[in-house]
């Protein structure tokens, strides 16, 4: 089947749906600690920075793990990788039930829990291979809705925990086990997908040498990194600054995550109709503006709520449009490797802010500086996306100057 000219087959939509469900469940597992951070903090008498480190460690590991996960998916296919990673994620989820009273062991399990965050780099090349270029923006945006697992975790995890402190971990472990079996049956790699023969190191090195890989990484670190950072830290921020109880804070954080989920496919859909760089610039500019608003500490209702939700819309749109750009400028055989690097940088963009916010609050008793830093980064991304990225053509190169009659005559 020629994906360049024919509409997506039924198998494309089956793989998209299955991958999106898996992404959602593994992201829920990846974010299990964050909604309970204040509970762990009270139980173990943790400082603000110690809580921030606990929720940031899975983000770091899940982000870095996307690099080999993407390259391995290029080589072995999503049919093997998705069930395998989903099944392995069950181990740290269950270990959370036995280490809850030891901060050191919690950090170790949080490290292992990062495995759940690597499935992003497995699903992107799978979806990308099944859909033609004109449909990839929306399809990748739909797959990206799986980051709604963060919203599900923020909303359901503390509520399930009220019925038993270990119950959320058992529920997620069972869901992952069922999904691993279904994924082994339902996910299929395209028969004609290009399978690289070079070594893992060679392929990653080739992807890393592309300038566009790092340009996309920077933009994704701002867009998706902002989403991840707020997903894991917003409950703590709302509880600390606005004095909400953990359940209410988790609910509002889930609302933030839900908005990012809704706007991610919108970013992809817009990128099928306009240049993804223009969509990215507009989205990051919006996020920058409302980060400044939130830096002035407006009352939560309605000022703070509006500012946070509009920021969520901007960041969600940007995360969808950036990966629409990835699919346009990356050779098919390198999509997994480039996705792994870009996804890793995006996740790392979510690792640093919680630590910064926690450290700033501990030192200054304020979050305003953190929001101003976010606005600066988003504005820089806006300018770069508009000024540089809208000129990139497939292959990651800027357009060559049109030949003139004079230059055409030269030997």
C-alpha positions as CSV (number, residue, x, y, z in Angstrom):
1,X,0.0,0.0,0.0
2,X,1.3,3.4,-0.9
3,X,0.8,5.7,2.0
4,X,1.7,8.7,-0.1
5,X,-1.4,8.5,-2.3
6,X,-4.0,6.1,-0.8
7,X,-6.3,6.8,2.2
8,X,-5.5,5.0,5.5
9,X,-6.6,1.4,5.7
10,X,-8.8,-0.1,8.5
11,X,-5.5,-1.4,10.0
12,X,-4.3,2.1,10.3
13,X,-7.2,3.1,12.5
14,X,-7.0,-0.1,14.5
15,X,-3.3,0.5,15.3
16,X,-4.0,4.1,16.1
17,X,-6.7,3.2,18.6
18,X,-4.7,0.4,20.2
19,X,-1.6,2.5,20.5
20,X,-3.5,5.5,21.9
21,X,-5.0,3.3,24.6
22,X,-1.6,1.9,25.5
23,X,0.0,5.3,25.6
24,X,-2.8,6.4,28.0
25,X,-2.4,3.5,30.4
26,X,1.4,3.7,30.5
27,X,1.2,7.4,31.0
28,X,-1.1,6.8,33.9
29,X,1.4,4.4,35.4
30,X,4.2,6.9,34.7
31,X,2.4,9.6,36.6
32,X,1.2,7.5,39.6
33,X,3.4,9.2,42.1
34,X,2.6,12.9,41.3
35,X,-1.1,12.9,42.5
36,X,0.0,11.3,45.8
37,X,3.1,13.5,46.3
38,X,1.6,15.5,49.1
39,X,0.5,12.3,50.8
40,X,4.0,10.9,50.6
41,X,5.3,14.3,51.8
42,X,3.1,14.2,54.9
43,X,3.8,10.6,55.6
44,X,7.6,10.9,55.3
45,X,7.9,14.6,56.4
46,X,9.5,15.6,53.1
47,X,10.6,19.1,52.1
48,X,9.1,20.8,49.0
49,X,12.3,20.0,47.1
50,X,12.2,16.3,48.1
51,X,8.7,16.0,46.9
52,X,9.6,17.7,43.6
53,X,12.5,15.3,43.2
54,X,10.2,12.3,43.8
55,X,7.8,13.3,41.1
56,X,10.5,14.4,38.7
57,X,12.6,11.2,38.7
58,X,10.1,9.1,36.6
59,X,9.9,12.0,34.1
60,X,13.7,12.0,33.7
61,X,14.0,8.3,33.2
62,X,11.0,8.1,30.9
63,X,12.4,10.9,28.8
64,X,15.9,9.5,28.4
65,X,14.5,6.0,27.8
66,X,12.7,7.2,24.7
67,X,15.9,7.5,22.8
68,X,16.7,3.7,22.8
69,X,12.9,2.9,22.7
70,X,12.5,4.8,19.5
71,X,15.6,3.3,17.9
72,X,14.5,-0.2,19.0
73,X,11.1,0.4,17.5
74,X,12.7,1.3,14.2
75,X,14.5,-2.1,14.3
76,X,12.0,-4.5,15.9
77,X,8.7,-2.8,15.4
78,X,5.9,-1.7,17.7
79,X,4.2,-5.1,17.7
80,X,7.0,-6.4,19.9
81,X,7.9,-3.2,21.8
82,X,4.4,-2.1,22.9
83,X,3.4,-5.3,24.7
84,X,6.9,-5.8,26.1
85,X,7.2,-2.3,27.7
86,X,3.6,-2.4,28.9
87,X,4.2,-5.7,30.7
88,X,7.5,-4.6,32.2
89,X,5.9,-1.4,33.6
90,X,3.7,-3.6,35.9
91,X,6.8,-4.4,38.0
92,X,7.5,-0.9,39.4
93,X,3.7,-0.2,39.7
94,X,3.4,-3.1,42.1
95,X,6.6,-2.3,43.9
96,X,5.0,1.0,44.9
97,X,2.8,-0.9,47.3
98,X,5.8,-2.1,49.4
99,X,8.2,0.9,49.5
100,X,5.8,3.7,50.5
101,X,7.5,4.1,53.9
102,X,11.1,4.5,52.6
103,X,12.1,7.6,50.6
104,X,15.2,6.1,49.2
105,X,13.4,3.0,47.9
106,X,10.7,5.2,46.6
107,X,13.2,7.0,44.5
108,X,14.5,3.7,43.1
109,X,11.0,2.6,42.2
110,X,10.3,6.0,40.7
111,X,13.4,5.5,38.5
112,X,12.0,2.1,37.3
113,X,8.5,3.7,36.8
114,X,10.1,5.9,34.1
115,X,9.8,2.9,31.8
116,X,6.1,3.8,31.3
117,X,7.0,7.1,29.7
118,X,9.0,5.5,26.9
119,X,5.9,4.3,24.9
120,X,5.6,7.7,23.2
121,X,8.6,6.8,21.1
122,X,7.0,3.5,20.2
123,X,3.7,4.8,19.1
124,X,4.9,7.8,17.0
125,X,6.7,5.7,14.3
126,X,3.9,3.1,14.3
127,X,1.2,5.8,13.6
128,X,3.4,7.7,11.2
129,X,4.0,4.6,9.1
130,X,0.3,3.8,8.7
131,X,-1.0,7.3,7.7
132,X,-0.3,9.4,4.5
133,X,1.3,12.8,5.0
134,X,-2.0,14.7,4.6
135,X,-3.5,12.8,7.5
136,X,-0.4,12.4,9.8
137,X,-0.9,15.7,11.7
138,X,-4.3,14.7,13.0
139,X,-3.4,11.1,13.5
140,X,-0.3,11.9,15.5
141,X,-2.4,14.4,17.5
142,X,-5.0,11.8,18.3
143,X,-2.2,9.4,19.4
144,X,-0.8,12.3,21.5
145,X,-4.1,12.4,23.4
146,X,-2.8,9.4,25.2
147,X,-1.0,11.9,27.4
148,X,-4.4,12.2,29.0
149,X,-3.2,9.4,31.1
150,X,-1.8,12.2,33.3
151,X,-5.3,13.6,33.6
152,X,-6.7,10.2,34.4
153,X,-4.1,9.7,37.1
154,X,-4.6,13.1,38.6
155,X,-8.4,12.6,38.8
156,X,-8.7,8.9,39.7
157,X,-5.6,8.0,41.6
158,X,-6.3,10.0,44.8
159,X,-10.0,9.0,44.7
160,X,-9.2,5.3,44.3
161,X,-6.6,5.6,47.1
162,X,-9.4,6.7,49.5
163,X,-10.7,3.1,49.2
164,X,-7.3,1.6,49.9
165,X,-3.8,3.1,49.8
166,X,-2.6,0.3,47.5
167,X,-5.7,0.0,45.4
168,X,-4.6,2.5,42.6
169,X,-1.5,0.4,42.0
170,X,-3.4,-2.9,41.7
171,X,-5.9,-1.3,39.3
172,X,-3.2,0.1,37.0
173,X,-1.2,-3.2,37.1
174,X,-4.3,-5.2,36.1
175,X,-5.1,-2.7,33.3
176,X,-1.5,-2.9,32.0
177,X,-1.6,-6.8,32.0
178,X,-4.8,-6.9,30.0
179,X,-3.5,-4.3,27.5
180,X,-0.2,-6.1,27.0
181,X,-2.2,-9.2,25.8
182,X,-4.5,-7.2,23.6
183,X,-1.6,-5.2,22.1
184,X,0.2,-8.4,21.1
185,X,-2.9,-9.4,19.1
186,X,-4.1,-6.1,17.7
187,X,-0.9,-4.1,16.9
188,X,0.6,-4.8,13.5
189,X,3.6,-3.2,11.8
190,X,3.3,-2.2,8.2
191,X,4.6,-5.0,6.1
192,X,6.6,-2.6,3.9
193,X,8.0,-0.5,6.7
194,X,11.7,0.2,6.2
195,X,13.8,-1.8,8.7
196,X,17.2,-0.3,9.3
197,X,20.2,-2.6,9.3
198,X,22.7,-0.3,10.9
199,X,23.5,-0.6,14.6
200,X,21.6,1.2,17.3
201,X,24.5,3.6,17.9
202,X,24.9,4.3,14.3
203,X,21.3,5.2,13.8
204,X,21.1,7.4,16.9
205,X,24.3,9.1,15.8
206,X,22.8,9.7,12.3
207,X,19.6,11.2,13.9
208,X,21.7,13.3,16.3
209,X,23.7,14.8,13.5
210,X,20.6,16.3,11.9
211,X,20.3,20.0,12.9
212,X,16.5,19.8,12.7
213,X,16.5,17.1,15.4
214,X,17.8,19.5,18.0
215,X,15.6,22.4,16.7
216,X,12.5,20.3,17.1
217,X,13.8,19.0,20.5
218,X,14.0,22.6,21.8
219,X,10.5,23.4,20.7
220,X,9.1,20.2,22.1
221,X,11.0,20.7,25.4
222,X,9.0,23.9,25.8
223,X,5.6,22.6,24.6
224,X,5.4,19.1,25.9
225,X,7.9,19.8,28.7
226,X,5.5,22.4,30.0
227,X,2.6,19.9,29.9
228,X,4.6,17.3,31.8
229,X,5.9,19.8,34.3
230,X,2.4,21.0,35.1
231,X,1.0,17.5,35.1
232,X,3.4,16.4,37.8
233,X,3.7,19.6,39.8
234,X,0.4,21.4,39.5
235,X,-1.2,19.4,42.4
236,X,1.6,20.5,44.6
237,X,1.4,24.1,43.4
238,X,-2.3,24.3,43.9
239,X,-2.1,22.7,47.4
240,X,0.8,24.9,48.5
241,X,-0.1,28.3,47.0
242,X,-3.9,28.2,46.9
243,X,-4.3,25.9,49.9
244,X,-6.5,23.3,48.2
245,X,-6.9,19.8,49.6
246,X,-5.1,17.0,47.7
247,X,-8.3,15.7,46.0
248,X,-9.4,19.2,44.8
249,X,-5.9,20.0,43.6
250,X,-5.7,16.7,41.7
251,X,-9.1,17.4,40.1
252,X,-8.0,20.8,38.9
253,X,-4.7,19.5,37.7
254,X,-6.6,16.8,35.8
255,X,-8.7,19.6,34.2
256,X,-5.5,21.3,33.0
257,X,-4.2,18.0,31.6
258,X,-7.6,17.4,29.9
259,X,-7.3,20.7,28.0
260,X,-3.8,19.8,26.8
261,X,-5.2,16.5,25.6
262,X,-8.0,18.1,23.7
263,X,-5.8,20.7,22.0
264,X,-3.0,18.3,21.0
265,X,-5.0,16.8,18.0
266,X,-6.3,20.4,17.3
267,X,-2.6,21.3,16.9
268,X,-2.1,18.4,14.5
269,X,-5.3,19.2,12.6
270,X,-4.3,22.8,12.1
271,X,-0.8,21.6,11.0
272,X,-2.5,19.6,8.2
273,X,-3.9,22.9,6.9
274,X,-1.2,25.5,7.8
275,X,2.5,25.2,8.2
276,X,3.2,23.5,11.5
277,X,5.8,26.2,12.4
278,X,3.2,28.9,12.2
279,X,0.8,26.9,14.5
280,X,3.7,26.3,16.9
281,X,4.6,30.0,17.0
282,X,1.0,31.1,17.7
283,X,0.5,28.5,20.4
284,X,3.8,29.2,22.3
285,X,3.1,33.0,22.0
286,X,-0.3,32.4,23.7
287,X,1.3,30.3,26.5
288,X,3.9,33.0,27.1
289,X,1.3,35.7,27.5
290,X,-0.7,33.8,30.1
291,X,2.3,32.6,32.0
292,X,3.0,36.3,32.6
293,X,-0.6,36.7,33.9
294,X,-0.1,33.8,36.3
295,X,3.2,35.1,37.5
296,X,1.2,38.0,39.1
297,X,-0.6,35.5,41.3
298,X,-4.2,36.2,40.4
299,X,-7.0,34.7,42.5
300,X,-7.7,31.1,41.5
301,X,-11.3,31.9,40.6
302,X,-11.5,33.0,37.9
303,X,-8.2,34.7,37.0
304,X,-5.8,31.8,37.8
305,X,-8.1,29.2,36.4
306,X,-8.5,31.0,33.1
307,X,-4.7,31.7,32.8
308,X,-3.8,28.1,33.5
309,X,-6.3,26.7,31.1
310,X,-5.3,29.0,28.3
311,X,-1.7,28.0,28.9
312,X,-2.8,24.4,28.7
313,X,-4.4,25.0,25.4
314,X,-1.3,26.7,24.0
315,X,1.1,24.0,25.2
316,X,-1.2,21.3,24.0
317,X,-1.5,22.8,20.5
318,X,2.3,23.3,20.3
319,X,3.0,19.7,21.3
320,X,0.7,18.5,18.5
321,X,2.1,20.8,15.8
322,X,5.8,20.1,16.6
323,X,5.3,16.4,15.9
324,X,3.4,17.2,12.7
325,X,6.6,19.0,11.8
326,X,8.7,15.9,12.7
327,X,6.7,13.8,10.3
328,X,7.3,16.3,7.5
329,X,11.0,16.7,7.7
330,X,12.2,13.3,8.9
331,X,13.0,10.3,6.6
332,X,10.6,7.4,7.4
333,X,13.4,5.0,8.4
334,X,14.6,7.6,11.0
335,X,11.3,8.6,12.5
336,X,11.7,6.4,15.5
337,X,15.3,7.5,16.2
338,X,14.4,11.2,15.8
339,X,11.2,10.8,17.8
340,X,13.2,9.2,20.6
341,X,15.6,12.1,20.8
342,X,12.9,14.8,20.4
343,X,10.6,13.0,22.9
344,X,13.5,12.7,25.4
345,X,14.2,16.4,25.2
346,X,10.4,17.1,25.7
347,X,10.4,14.9,28.7
348,X,13.5,16.5,30.1
349,X,11.8,19.8,29.6
350,X,9.3,18.5,32.1
351,X,12.0,17.2,34.5
352,X,13.6,20.5,35.3
353,X,10.7,22.9,36.0
354,X,9.3,21.0,39.0
355,X,12.8,21.1,40.6
356,X,13.1,24.8,39.8
357,X,9.7,25.6,41.1
358,X,10.3,23.7,44.3
359,X,13.7,25.3,44.8
360,X,12.4,28.8,44.1
361,X,9.5,28.4,46.4
362,X,11.8,27.0,49.2
363,X,14.1,30.0,48.7
364,X,11.7,32.9,47.9
365,X,8.3,31.6,49.1
366,X,6.9,32.5,45.7
367,X,6.3,30.8,42.3
368,X,6.3,34.0,40.2
369,X,9.9,33.7,39.1
370,X,9.1,30.2,37.8
371,X,6.2,31.4,35.7
372,X,8.3,34.3,34.3
373,X,11.0,31.8,33.2
374,X,8.3,29.8,31.4
375,X,7.1,32.9,29.6
376,X,10.6,33.7,28.5
377,X,11.2,30.2,27.1
378,X,7.8,30.1,25.4
379,X,8.4,33.5,23.8
380,X,11.8,32.4,22.6
381,X,10.3,29.3,21.0
382,X,7.6,31.4,19.4
383,X,10.2,33.6,17.7
384,X,12.4,30.7,16.6
385,X,9.5,28.7,15.2
386,X,8.3,31.7,13.1
387,X,11.7,32.9,12.1
388,X,13.5,29.7,11.3
389,X,11.3,26.6,11.3
390,X,8.7,27.8,8.7
391,X,11.5,27.7,6.1
392,X,12.4,24.1,6.6
393,X,11.7,21.6,3.8
394,X,11.5,17.8,4.0
395,X,14.9,16.4,4.8
396,X,15.5,19.1,7.4
397,X,17.1,21.6,5.2
398,X,16.3,25.3,4.5
399,X,15.2,26.1,1.0
400,X,18.0,26.8,-1.5
401,X,17.9,30.2,-3.3
402,X,16.0,30.1,-6.5
403,X,18.5,30.1,-9.5
404,X,18.6,33.3,-11.4
405,X,19.4,33.7,-15.1
406,X,22.9,34.9,-14.3
407,X,23.7,32.0,-11.9
408,X,22.1,29.5,-14.3
409,X,24.6,30.4,-17.0
410,X,27.6,29.8,-14.8
411,X,29.4,26.6,-15.5
